[in-house]
Amino acid sequence: MDVSDPVAELDPQFSSGDATPTQWAEARDRLEKAEIFWLSTVRPDGRPHVTPLISIWLDGALYFCTGESERKARNLAHNPHCVITTGCNVLDQGLDMVIEGDAERVSDDARLQLVADVYATKYGQEWHFNVRDGAFHGGDGNAAIVYAVTPTTAFGFGRGRASSQTRWRFQRA
């Protein structure tokens, strides 16, 4: 799932005259530190579905989990294309991120254990998962499936002294 560091492209049409592109290292840092994300999927009938969730950035992908019967999981089973966003709710500061890609189910227990460890480190022991049989298992005994979204394209919308729109296109390593 490795991705090489993408080249940052500034879109001058949607950026201030003195803006510079946001470097991927800064964008990746925002993805690592963000606590709340929004997942957009498409229902089988074509209508959009958006829901908040928590996520971690690890080894070039965003990971999230959900129950297999939840709407987002059913949507992704039908169509893996999705968008994950995060940002800041302040008008004149921050960097909003938009990650486009396909959600791929993760079922390797060794990989899942690494993801579970990062979840617990980032979000605390309330989000500790046991790993078995290709899924997360919480204290309530319910199983959660895990998805990884490796970006194909990402956008960063910088606000503040200079507004900017940066696009990153990813090449698979």
Backbone bond lengths (Angstrom), bond angles and torsions (degrees), N, CA, C in turn:
res aa  C-N    CA-C-N  psi(-1)  N-CA   C-N-CA  omega(-1)  CA-C   N-CA-C  phi
1 M - - - 1.445 - - 1.519 111.85 -
2 D 1.305 118.61 13.18 1.454 119.70 -178.45 1.512 111.17 -66.13
3 V 1.303 114.76 144.60 1.453 121.28 171.45 1.513 106.93 -127.42
4 S 1.316 116.61 142.42 1.451 119.26 176.45 1.519 108.59 -79.54
5 D 1.350 115.81 157.59 1.456 119.03 177.70 1.518 108.80 -63.11
6 P 1.312 116.17 125.02 1.466 119.81 -177.44 1.530 111.21 -79.51
7 V 1.299 114.36 161.28 1.459 120.91 174.08 1.525 107.70 -83.64
8 A 1.315 115.72 136.14 1.460 120.92 179.27 1.526 108.94 -86.63
9 E 1.339 115.77 127.47 1.466 121.93 178.69 1.518 108.69 -117.72
10 L 1.321 116.99 120.43 1.457 121.53 177.58 1.519 109.36 -84.61
11 D 1.321 117.46 132.90 1.461 121.54 175.06 1.527 107.71 -94.79
12 P 1.338 117.40 104.77 1.468 120.00 -175.60 1.530 113.29 -65.36
13 Q 1.317 117.55 -23.75 1.464 120.53 -179.95 1.524 111.41 -63.95
14 F 1.334 117.01 -30.69 1.459 121.28 -176.25 1.528 112.06 -118.38
15 S 1.335 116.84 25.66 1.458 121.71 -178.47 1.515 109.83 -132.41
16 S 1.325 116.42 152.00 1.457 121.55 174.67 1.525 109.79 -64.02
17 G 1.325 115.69 156.21 1.463 120.08 -178.83 1.514 113.64 -60.15
18 D 1.333 118.30 -30.09 1.460 121.44 -178.77 1.530 112.84 -99.49
19 A 1.326 117.65 11.58 1.464 121.54 -178.14 1.516 111.19 -73.70
20 T 1.307 114.84 151.76 1.457 121.81 172.33 1.524 107.58 -123.41
21 P 1.321 117.51 154.03 1.468 118.49 179.83 1.532 110.68 -65.98
22 T 1.307 115.73 144.91 1.461 121.46 174.62 1.522 107.54 -75.29
23 Q 1.297 116.59 129.87 1.463 120.38 179.35 1.529 110.05 -75.11
24 W 1.320 116.41 149.44 1.447 121.27 -176.54 1.528 111.66 -60.45
25 A 1.320 118.67 -33.88 1.465 120.71 179.46 1.530 110.72 -59.04
26 E 1.326 118.51 -41.03 1.460 121.59 177.94 1.528 110.82 -68.16
27 A 1.324 116.35 -42.55 1.470 120.36 179.29 1.529 110.51 -62.93
28 R 1.322 117.02 -44.73 1.466 121.57 179.27 1.531 110.62 -61.42
29 D 1.324 116.65 -39.37 1.462 120.81 176.93 1.527 110.72 -60.39
30 R 1.331 117.10 -41.17 1.467 120.55 177.67 1.520 111.11 -63.23
31 L 1.336 116.73 -40.74 1.466 120.20 178.97 1.526 110.91 -65.38
32 E 1.315 117.52 -38.02 1.465 121.24 179.46 1.522 111.51 -66.45
33 K 1.343 117.57 -36.54 1.466 121.50 -174.16 1.524 114.31 -92.15
34 A 1.319 118.39 -21.09 1.469 120.84 -178.04 1.527 109.82 -60.66
35 E 1.317 115.59 143.16 1.462 119.81 -179.31 1.526 112.70 -103.13
36 I 1.322 117.47 -35.18 1.466 121.43 -178.14 1.524 109.30 -115.78
37 F 1.317 115.32 135.81 1.461 123.15 178.50 1.521 108.01 -128.15
38 W 1.320 116.69 163.64 1.460 123.15 175.59 1.521 107.71 -123.86
39 L 1.316 116.65 125.24 1.463 123.21 178.90 1.520 109.34 -102.32
40 S 1.323 115.95 126.79 1.468 121.95 175.61 1.519 108.75 -111.20
41 T 1.331 115.48 124.97 1.463 122.65 177.55 1.520 108.23 -128.60
42 V 1.322 115.48 177.18 1.462 121.03 -179.53 1.526 108.49 -120.43
43 R 1.322 115.72 126.70 1.465 121.00 176.72 1.539 109.28 -68.63
44 P 1.328 117.35 157.80 1.467 119.78 178.68 1.532 114.00 -55.51
45 D 1.343 117.99 -27.51 1.464 119.72 179.09 1.530 112.74 -87.84
46 G 1.355 116.95 5.12 1.458 121.26 175.60 1.519 115.40 95.99
47 R 1.335 117.20 -10.44 1.466 119.27 179.53 1.525 109.93 -75.50
48 P 1.336 117.32 147.40 1.461 119.91 179.03 1.524 112.17 -76.11
49 H 1.312 115.02 156.78 1.464 122.37 174.50 1.523 107.17 -138.14
50 V 1.318 117.43 129.48 1.460 122.81 179.58 1.518 108.25 -129.16
51 T 1.334 116.45 135.90 1.457 120.69 179.54 1.525 110.39 -148.04
52 P 1.332 117.12 144.44 1.465 119.05 175.60 1.524 110.53 -78.48
53 L 1.321 115.77 152.09 1.457 120.96 176.31 1.520 109.35 -160.37
54 I 1.324 115.63 172.25 1.453 120.41 172.38 1.520 107.81 -101.34
55 S 1.326 115.82 155.46 1.453 120.37 -174.18 1.519 108.78 -155.09
56 I 1.322 116.00 157.97 1.458 120.88 173.33 1.520 109.35 -124.75
57 W 1.320 115.82 149.34 1.463 122.52 172.26 1.517 106.92 -99.23
58 L 1.317 116.92 125.09 1.458 121.72 -178.61 1.517 109.44 -150.09
59 D 1.313 116.26 124.68 1.470 122.12 173.66 1.527 113.40 50.84
60 G 1.328 116.48 43.13 1.455 120.01 173.42 1.516 115.90 85.87
61 A 1.331 117.49 15.89 1.470 119.70 179.59 1.524 109.84 -147.82
62 L 1.333 115.45 154.15 1.457 122.28 170.07 1.524 107.80 -93.85
63 Y 1.326 116.39 133.54 1.457 122.82 179.25 1.520 109.16 -114.86
64 F 1.332 116.49 141.13 1.461 121.93 173.26 1.518 108.05 -147.62
65 C 1.322 115.61 163.97 1.461 119.54 179.70 1.517 109.90 -130.31
66 T 1.325 114.57 158.30 1.458 121.28 -179.04 1.532 109.44 -160.77
67 G 1.290 115.42 158.53 1.459 119.28 173.25 1.518 109.94 -70.43
68 E 1.314 115.96 145.95 1.466 120.19 -175.82 1.527 113.17 -63.53
69 S 1.320 118.00 -26.14 1.460 120.31 -178.86 1.537 112.73 -93.12
70 E 1.317 117.56 -1.88 1.461 119.64 -179.94 1.532 111.00 -71.14
71 R 1.324 115.56 155.13 1.460 122.44 -176.31 1.528 111.46 -53.39
72 K 1.331 118.46 -46.50 1.463 119.84 -176.81 1.527 111.53 -62.20
73 A 1.333 117.42 -39.47 1.468 120.37 178.43 1.527 110.85 -66.57
74 R 1.322 116.63 -40.63 1.470 119.47 178.65 1.525 110.37 -65.76
75 N 1.331 116.61 -39.19 1.472 119.59 177.70 1.524 110.81 -63.44
76 L 1.333 116.78 -45.84 1.465 120.55 -177.76 1.524 112.12 -67.16
77 A 1.315 117.94 -28.80 1.468 120.44 175.48 1.519 110.47 -65.26
78 H 1.318 116.23 -31.17 1.464 121.92 179.69 1.528 111.85 -85.17
79 N 1.345 117.18 -37.04 1.464 122.61 -175.46 1.525 108.05 -151.98
80 P 1.344 118.59 110.95 1.462 120.54 -175.24 1.533 114.77 -77.43
81 H 1.337 117.85 -9.92 1.465 119.82 179.65 1.525 109.48 -65.20
82 C 1.336 115.67 133.25 1.457 119.07 -179.82 1.526 110.19 -154.82
83 V 1.316 114.40 170.14 1.458 123.07 176.14 1.517 107.04 -132.88
84 I 1.334 115.75 135.22 1.462 121.46 174.91 1.520 107.07 -120.02
85 T 1.339 116.25 130.39 1.456 121.07 -179.42 1.520 110.11 -123.85
86 T 1.317 115.22 155.93 1.454 122.93 171.12 1.513 107.08 -155.06
87 G 1.306 117.12 160.32 1.455 118.52 -179.87 1.506 112.67 177.74
88 C 1.302 113.21 -155.85 1.453 122.40 -174.90 1.524 108.32 -125.14
89 N 1.315 117.89 138.18 1.460 121.27 -177.46 1.523 112.59 -94.37
90 V 1.326 116.71 33.57 1.457 122.44 177.78 1.524 107.69 -116.88
91 L 1.321 116.72 132.95 1.462 120.98 -172.56 1.520 114.29 -65.02
92 D 1.330 118.85 -40.44 1.461 119.45 -169.88 1.524 114.62 -110.26
93 Q 1.330 117.58 23.53 1.462 120.29 175.02 1.516 109.83 -156.63
94 G 1.310 115.80 159.90 1.456 120.35 173.49 1.515 113.93 108.23
95 L 1.305 113.68 178.52 1.456 122.53 178.74 1.525 107.46 -137.59
96 D 1.314 116.46 115.40 1.464 121.47 175.65 1.517 108.03 -90.85
97 M 1.329 116.29 139.01 1.461 121.71 -177.46 1.527 110.35 -119.10
98 V 1.319 115.58 140.17 1.459 123.28 176.05 1.530 106.55 -128.57
99 I 1.324 116.61 120.61 1.466 122.29 -179.66 1.524 108.35 -114.20
100 E 1.324 116.34 121.55 1.460 121.77 176.89 1.522 109.02 -105.38
101 G 1.328 116.44 138.99 1.457 120.14 177.88 1.510 111.17 177.95
102 D 1.312 115.15 -170.68 1.457 122.26 177.13 1.523 109.07 -110.58
103 A 1.313 116.25 135.83 1.461 121.53 176.86 1.526 108.68 -81.73
104 E 1.338 115.48 125.83 1.454 121.26 177.75 1.526 108.57 -116.98
105 R 1.298 115.93 130.20 1.464 119.75 179.92 1.531 109.22 -68.36
106 V 1.331 115.82 137.44 1.457 122.90 178.52 1.524 107.15 -107.61
107 S 1.330 117.07 124.95 1.465 119.33 -177.85 1.525 113.05 -130.82
108 D 1.317 118.60 -1.94 1.455 122.06 177.97 1.533 108.92 -73.82
109 D 1.330 116.79 119.53 1.462 120.60 -174.89 1.527 113.02 -59.81
110 A 1.324 118.35 -36.89 1.465 120.28 179.17 1.528 110.34 -64.81
111 R 1.312 117.05 -43.54 1.470 120.36 178.24 1.529 110.11 -66.56
112 L 1.320 116.46 -42.68 1.452 120.83 178.68 1.529 111.94 -60.11
113 Q 1.326 116.96 -37.28 1.463 119.67 179.46 1.525 110.38 -65.27
114 L 1.319 117.20 -40.12 1.464 120.92 176.52 1.526 110.39 -62.16
115 V 1.327 116.89 -45.09 1.465 121.58 178.31 1.532 109.88 -62.54
116 A 1.310 117.80 -43.91 1.466 121.55 179.37 1.521 111.02 -61.12
117 D 1.320 117.44 -40.08 1.464 120.95 179.48 1.529 110.89 -64.12
118 V 1.330 117.41 -40.68 1.465 120.65 179.20 1.529 109.86 -68.47
119 Y 1.327 117.91 -39.77 1.471 121.35 175.31 1.528 110.33 -54.47
120 A 1.336 117.07 -50.64 1.465 121.48 -176.98 1.527 110.78 -64.75
121 T 1.324 117.62 -37.91 1.463 120.77 178.45 1.522 110.64 -66.21
122 K 1.311 117.11 -43.31 1.463 120.98 -176.35 1.524 112.55 -75.80
123 Y 1.314 117.50 -45.38 1.464 121.29 -170.71 1.524 114.34 -106.11
124 G 1.327 118.32 -5.12 1.457 120.59 178.46 1.521 112.35 94.83
125 Q 1.314 114.61 170.05 1.463 120.82 -174.60 1.524 113.92 -65.12
126 E 1.327 117.27 -17.44 1.469 119.71 174.01 1.524 110.56 -59.86
127 W 1.329 115.31 -25.64 1.467 121.36 -178.89 1.524 111.32 -107.91
128 H 1.321 116.66 31.90 1.465 121.83 175.42 1.528 108.55 -80.89
129 F 1.316 115.88 131.85 1.466 120.69 178.23 1.518 109.58 -121.98
130 N 1.324 115.71 143.62 1.455 121.48 167.06 1.522 106.63 -90.69
131 V 1.308 116.12 147.60 1.461 121.31 -177.88 1.515 108.97 -114.28
132 R 1.331 115.43 128.66 1.459 121.03 172.07 1.524 108.95 -164.54
133 D 1.296 114.94 149.80 1.463 121.98 175.41 1.530 112.60 54.79
134 G 1.333 116.83 36.18 1.459 120.52 174.68 1.509 115.32 73.47
135 A 1.347 117.58 25.66 1.467 120.18 -178.70 1.524 110.03 -152.23
136 F 1.320 115.34 165.52 1.462 122.82 170.02 1.521 108.14 -85.44
137 H 1.321 115.89 145.60 1.456 121.60 174.62 1.517 107.71 -132.24
138 G 1.320 116.21 121.98 1.456 121.86 -179.72 1.506 111.48 -91.12
139 G 1.322 114.93 -179.83 1.457 121.13 -179.94 1.517 113.52 -62.37
140 D 1.339 116.53 -21.97 1.462 120.04 179.88 1.524 112.67 -82.47
141 G 1.346 116.03 -3.18 1.452 120.52 178.89 1.518 114.98 85.91
142 N 1.317 116.99 -8.36 1.462 119.96 179.88 1.521 111.23 -78.52
143 A 1.312 115.60 145.67 1.459 121.40 178.21 1.518 109.98 -90.94
144 A 1.331 115.00 146.34 1.463 121.55 174.47 1.516 108.24 -129.30
145 I 1.320 115.59 134.37 1.451 119.54 175.67 1.528 108.20 -87.19
146 V 1.317 115.22 152.23 1.457 121.84 -175.90 1.521 108.96 -116.06
147 Y 1.325 114.81 138.17 1.460 122.25 177.02 1.517 109.68 -120.54
148 A 1.326 115.41 149.15 1.462 122.84 171.14 1.520 107.69 -118.44
149 V 1.322 116.28 134.42 1.462 121.93 174.75 1.525 107.32 -116.97
150 T 1.322 115.00 108.08 1.450 120.97 175.63 1.526 107.12 -90.92
151 P 1.335 117.32 124.80 1.467 118.21 -174.83 1.523 113.41 -63.71
152 T 1.318 115.05 140.60 1.459 121.23 166.94 1.524 108.51 -99.73
153 T 1.324 115.55 -39.00 1.463 123.37 175.51 1.522 107.31 -142.93
154 A 1.326 115.65 145.93 1.464 120.10 175.29 1.520 107.96 -137.48
155 F 1.320 115.06 152.30 1.460 121.96 176.80 1.512 108.76 -127.50
156 G 1.322 115.85 143.36 1.452 122.09 173.18 1.516 108.86 -124.19
157 F 1.307 116.83 128.09 1.459 122.68 -179.27 1.525 107.63 -112.69
158 G 1.323 115.81 100.10 1.450 121.23 -178.80 1.517 111.10 -86.33
159 R 1.333 114.91 139.01 1.462 120.59 178.04 1.511 108.64 -126.84
160 G 1.301 116.25 153.62 1.457 121.23 179.01 1.516 109.34 137.12
161 R 1.343 116.27 -140.95 1.463 121.68 -178.74 1.528 110.79 -52.92
162 A 1.298 116.35 -44.79 1.466 121.43 177.28 1.520 108.26 -128.08
163 S 1.324 117.24 124.40 1.462 119.45 176.89 1.522 108.41 -83.30
164 S 1.326 115.24 148.18 1.465 118.95 -178.12 1.514 110.41 -148.16
165 Q 1.324 114.52 152.43 1.463 121.59 169.99 1.514 107.27 -126.80
166 T 1.327 115.10 113.15 1.458 121.45 179.90 1.517 108.61 -109.77
167 R 1.332 115.16 139.46 1.476 120.53 174.53 1.516 107.41 -117.78
168 W 1.337 114.64 139.71 1.451 121.50 173.13 1.517 107.62 -122.08
169 R 1.316 116.25 129.86 1.469 121.34 174.43 1.525 107.06 -111.23
170 F 1.317 115.47 135.07 1.451 120.56 -172.29 1.508 111.19 -105.07
171 Q 1.316 114.78 141.02 1.451 122.95 173.09 1.522 106.87 -108.03
172 R 1.299 117.48 133.22 1.461 120.65 177.23 1.516 108.47 -72.74
173 A 1.328 115.28 134.29 1.467 120.67 -179.99 1.509 110.64 -79.78
